[in-house]
């Protein structure tokens, strides 16, 4: 069913918990293993740091609160900050209304982040958060003043000095 004989493709070891489409959970959730959210959670969601826990917010799933889970896959709506120590995947229908703290991120065309992307090195966030809107506006202004369009395939990681 999952594409492998043992049924563990992309899943953490341990049990899987499902919040179904018709379920609304109010309160904080602390879990281990896998958490699949098709319904709504109004509260913070967390898993043990350093574990192989994984959360997947499905297309109609909604979380209103902070998420602190090592591996996070979003294809629904998150109203709150997202904190991942391992991997964040934002699928085509993902909307995050908050900051995304990540060490590895994968964004598919169509996903939205209404906040900042904050790269973390080890246990600490990098020195500066990166604002998506600011970078896009900065690139557009640079293309306009230069009189020609420039490729936008690289995201700046450090502010440029005034002398350049």
Secondary structure, DSSP 8 states (H G I E B T S, - for coil): --SSTTS-TT--SS-EEEE-TT-EEES-EEESSEEEESSEEES-EEE-TTS--EEEE-TT-EEES-EE-SEEEESSEEES-EE-SSEEEE-TT-EE-S-EEESSEEE-TT-EESSEEEEEETTEE-SS-EEHHHHHHHHHHHHHHHTS-----S---S---TT-
